[in-house]
Amino acid sequence: QAQLVESGGGLVQPGGSLRLSCAASGFLFSSFAMSWFRHSPGKEREFVARITSDGRFTHYADFAKGRFTISRDNAKNTVSLQMNSLKPEDTAVFYCKAASDRNPLLSYWGQGTQVTVSS
């Protein structure tokens, strides 16, 4: 059974940093592109960052460029999101998503981890 479990969320002051992790199990992690999305109250879920299955290429939303870094470890079946210079508007539930390279209809979502940026 495929599973994604996020961790690392919490309360941080503006300007601070957090590192989110997503642990995958139950599927061939190295054949899935991994992404982070976030959902803030009153807003639609939005894309944050994506990394290809082999880790060679990354893509970021404009608001994440220069502040967030996505990475993965295919040996450990994990994907991470390093977030620096956090702002109050980054407050959201962050989700990781796995999307199959081989089947565009196959994807998995984690349950999310709350990030709150506040003084």
RAWO-V96093 format. One record per residue. N is the residue number from 1. PSI is psi in whole degrees, -180 to 180 (999 if undefined). Layout:
<<N	PSI> <N	PSI>>
This chain:
<<1	124> <2	140> <3	139> <4	129> <5	114> <6	153> <7	168> <8	-5> <9	172> <10	-165> <11	129> <12	149> <13	154> <14	137> <15	-10> <16	-176> <17	153> <18	151> <19	115> <20	146> <21	153> <22	118> <23	128> <24	147> <25	158> <26	6> <27	168> <28	90> <29	-41> <30	-5> <31	13> <32	131> <33	146> <34	140> <35	159> <36	138> <37	165> <38	156> <39	116> <40	150> <41	133> <42	-1> <43	162> <44	158> <45	138> <46	150> <47	141> <48	-57> <49	157> <50	147> <51	138> <52	167> <53	-32> <54	-1> <55	5> <56	-30> <57	144> <58	159> <59	139> <60	148> <61	155> <62	-40> <63	-19> <64	-20> <65	130> <66	-14> <67	-34> <68	147> <69	124> <70	141> <71	165> <72	157> <73	102> <74	-20> <75	-28> <76	0> <77	46> <78	151> <79	143> <80	158> <81	109> <82	123> <83	121> <84	166> <85	49> <86	147> <87	158> <88	-33> <89	-6> <90	-6> <91	124> <92	168> <93	127> <94	134> <95	144> <96	151> <97	138> <98	129> <99	126> <100	136> <101	-29> <102	-24> <103	103> <104	-13> <105	-6> <106	119> <107	158> <108	150> <109	147> <110	-179> <111	-12> <112	155> <113	136> <114	131> <115	124> <116	123> <117	110> <118	149> <119	999>>
